[in-house]
Amino acid sequence: MYTILHNSRCGKSREAIKVLEDSGKEFEVREYLKEPLTKIELQTVLSKLKLKPIELIRTNEEEWKTNFKGKELSEEEVLDAMVEFPKLIQRPVVLDEKSGVVGRPKELVEAFIK
């Protein structure tokens, strides 16, 4: 079973949903802007992705530029930023029980689910 962290307004995220639908594999959708991730959930996601918190940040988002750009933040502070501003999280993220992938481009999702 796969889980996709999805933003319905994002074209790349919609492409990843299509890849999953076309694959015939079971998956669930988590619209993380409507149902934000907890700090513990984010830590689990990062562990599966093998990324540091800053590597999952969308640094071009206005919330990042306004509130955090140019500041030295600890990993805890970056996690707190993603909890407070979930829009900062890279998308889409596709996960299984053990690992995951940031699905940009969609070919990364295709390779991950094979």
C-alpha positions in Angstrom: 0.0 0.0 0.0 1.3 3.4 -1.0 0.5 6.8 0.5 0.8 10.0 -1.4 1.1 13.4 0.3 -0.9 15.4 -2.1 -1.8 19.0 -2.9 -4.7 19.0 -5.3 -3.7 22.4 -6.6 -0.3 21.2 -7.7 0.1 19.8 -11.2 3.1 17.6 -10.3 1.0 16.1 -7.5 -1.9 15.4 -9.8 0.5 13.7 -12.2 1.8 11.4 -9.4 -1.9 10.5 -8.6 -2.4 9.6 -12.3 0.8 7.4 -12.2 -0.5 5.6 -9.1 -4.0 5.2 -10.6 -2.6 3.8 -13.9 -0.4 1.4 -12.0 -3.4 -0.4 -10.5 -1.6 -0.4 -7.2 -3.4 0.4 -3.9 -2.8 3.8 -2.5 -4.3 6.3 -0.1 -4.2 10.1 -0.6 -3.3 12.4 2.3 -4.1 16.0 1.4 -1.5 17.4 3.8 -2.8 21.0 3.5 -6.2 19.9 4.8 -4.9 17.3 7.2 -1.4 18.6 8.3 1.3 16.2 9.3 2.4 16.1 12.9 6.1 16.6 13.9 6.4 12.8 14.5 4.8 12.0 11.2 7.2 14.4 9.4 10.1 12.7 11.2 8.9 9.3 9.9 8.5 10.7 6.3 12.0 12.2 6.4 13.4 8.9 7.7 11.8 7.0 4.8 13.0 9.5 2.3 16.5 9.6 3.9 16.4 13.4 3.9 17.3 16.1 6.3 14.4 18.5 7.1 15.8 21.4 5.1 15.9 19.1 2.0 12.1 18.7 2.1 11.5 22.5 2.2 10.1 24.5 -0.7 12.4 27.5 -0.3 10.6 29.5 -3.0 7.4 29.6 -1.0 6.4 33.0 0.3 6.1 31.7 3.8 9.8 30.6 3.7 11.0 33.8 2.2 9.1 36.0 4.7 9.7 34.0 7.9 12.9 31.9 7.5 15.1 32.9 4.6 18.6 33.8 5.7 18.2 32.5 9.2 20.2 29.6 10.6 17.6 27.1 11.8 18.2 23.8 13.6 16.5 20.6 12.3 13.9 21.0 15.0 13.1 24.5 13.9 12.8 23.4 10.3 10.4 20.7 11.4 8.4 23.2 13.4 8.2 25.4 10.3 6.8 22.6 8.2 4.2 21.8 10.9 3.2 25.5 11.1 3.3 26.1 7.3 2.6 22.7 5.6 2.8 24.5 2.2 6.5 24.5 2.7 6.7 20.7 2.2 7.9 19.4 -1.2 5.3 17.6 -3.2 4.3 15.1 -4.1 5.7 12.6 -1.7 5.0 8.9 -2.3 5.6 6.5 0.5 5.4 2.8 1.2 6.0 0.9 4.5 9.8 1.3 4.3 10.8 4.1 2.0 9.6 6.9 -0.2 10.3 9.4 -3.0 9.7 13.0 -3.7 7.9 12.6 -7.0 9.3 15.4 -9.1 9.4 14.5 -12.0 6.7 11.8 -12.2 9.3 9.3 -13.6 10.6 9.1 -10.0 7.2 7.8 -8.9 7.0 5.4 -11.8 10.4 4.0 -10.8 9.6 3.9 -7.1 6.4 1.8 -7.5 7.9 -0.8 -9.8 
